[in-house]
Amino acid sequence: MKYISTRGSAPALNFEDVLLTGLAPDGGLYVPEVLPRFTHEQIASWAGLSYTDLAFNVMYPFVEGSIPENDFREMLRDTYEGSFSHKAVAPLAQLGRNEWVMELFHGPTLAFKDFALQLLGRLLDYVLEKRNEHVVILGATSGDTGSAAIEGCKRCKNVDIFILHPHNRVSDVQRKQMTTIKGDNIHNLAVEGNFDDCQQMVKESFGDQSFLEGKSRLVAVNSINWARIMAQIVYYFHASLELGGPHRSVSFSVPTGNFGDIFAGYLARNMGLPINQLVVATNSNDILHRFISENKYSPDTLHHTLSPSMDIMVSSNFERLLFDLHGRDGKALAELMESLKTEAVSIDDHRWKAARTLFDSHAVDDEQTCQAIKDVFDESEELLDPHTAIGVVAARECRRDASTPMVTLATAHPVKFPEAVEKSGVDVSPELPHHMADLFDREESYTVIENSLGAVQSYVKAHGNHNKSL
Ligand SMILES: *Cc1c(COP(=O)(O)O)cnc(C)c1O
């Protein structure tokens, strides 16, 4: 399998190289050159498989040529049978008639990002060991990504991981989840600035990696990394098969920020899974909702909401969809992305209408989010986190057809976002799962660092194990 850039002028890469990079050198994102496609009969024959076996069938075509079958199987078994606390890995819970949530929060950090980052860590370990190489993971987080990345990569021998978070601006649970994981390759930096400052420093470091003096290279763990998208395709197949697919279609509503998770659903459909409708659910940061409903893509200011993991101004993975909508014409896309920097953009009407056959969207504010947490709890005693609650509201608002099962992706456990749950007025407080009940007693380790690129880069250079091995 080869991977090409959405902007058309970077060399194609194989899976290993795409795993070990960030953006393409032309500024684009990598996508498979040709998407694997499964027949109805093939998909039907997967009914009843374990999550691991299903994951193998869905993902193997993407890694073929880089990883032998047995090694990949073992990696998947270790990931989905070793690190998730629910036997079903991604269990479905019913809310109403033909209405479901898929619980993607049974991994070690209680959010869906574990599905991809637990696998990513194992993939990196495998590939780096084989090549005898070392990399530095550098990422910024406003909460969920950091802990999931650290949990996923803590055992990687050839990886140093540096995660920047804004000092005093992430929730206690989120900070504890990052800073209580032990390992001499784990470095938590609390930057005396905001999330944008952190992100900007990461971006600049990727742009010019000379501060590492050639001793290592940077790998991205945000959702521009193709391997993350790949791992998320699996659970769309899983939900469908549990609900009678592929003999019937299923619809999904996805709490959306950077468009990574829902893009995986779009790919599942293009790989042959009958999906009727994909609902883009946003909070007040509604750039995607404005595009889907009005064909206008224009960044707004950032709003801080009760669903912080979806607080974004632009959605990086959206470029991957735009690429397909433009007939995979890299040159056209490069021009479009260039004009996006300075102005609001609309695409050709027929392209937008093509997207609308599959996608609907809805934006949900904080008040509606809290109301939904309360309503759903009263209806079914299912306690939703604020991101999932937004998904459920959008699903109910946009649903085209009551006879098609509608599945909302439950992207986080409610204990991660107690503020929204409290404000909703439900009479229960979410509790930490048993296996992490002692989180607040665990010892934390992090370094407060000034808000300056020079300080961060010197720290990375001085503290990586890449120094010791050379
Ligand atoms: C990351 C995240 C999202 C957004 O996912 P994208 O792939 O960025 O669209 C939604 N909910 C939660 C809880 C998250 O952590």
The ligand as an SDF file (V2000), in Angstrom:
LIG
                    3D

 15 15  0  0  0  0  0  0  0  0999 V2000
  -10.6560   14.2440   20.3170 C   0  0  0  0  0  0  0  0  0  0  0  0
  -12.0620   14.1860   20.7930 C   0  0  0  0  0  0  0  0  0  0  0  0
  -13.1580   14.4880   19.9520 C   0  0  0  0  0  0  0  0  0  0  0  0
  -12.9770   15.0020   18.5390 C   0  0  0  0  0  0  0  0  0  0  0  0
  -12.4970   14.0310   17.6470 O   0  0  0  0  0  0  0  0  0  0  0  0
  -11.9160   14.4770   16.2090 P   0  0  0  0  0  0  0  0  0  0  0  0
  -11.3250   13.2290   15.6380 O   0  0  0  0  0  0  0  0  0  0  0  0
  -10.8760   15.5290   16.4890 O   0  0  0  0  0  0  0  0  0  0  0  0
  -13.0400   15.0090   15.4100 O   0  0  0  0  0  0  0  0  0  0  0  0
  -14.4280   14.3310   20.4560 C   0  0  0  0  0  0  0  0  0  0  0  0
  -14.6440   13.9270   21.7260 N   0  0  0  0  0  0  0  0  0  0  0  0
  -13.6320   13.6370   22.5760 C   0  0  0  0  0  0  0  0  0  0  0  0
  -13.9380   13.2250   23.9640 C   0  0  0  0  0  0  0  0  0  0  0  0
  -12.2970   13.7470   22.1320 C   0  0  0  0  0  0  0  0  0  0  0  0
  -11.2980   13.4640   22.9800 O   0  0  0  0  0  0  0  0  0  0  0  0
  1  2  1  0
  2  3  1  0
  2 14  2  0
  3  4  1  0
  3 10  2  0
  4  5  1  0
  5  6  1  0
  6  7  2  0
  6  8  1  0
  6  9  1  0
 10 11  1  0
 11 12  2  0
 12 13  1  0
 12 14  1  0
 14 15  1  0
M  END
$$$$
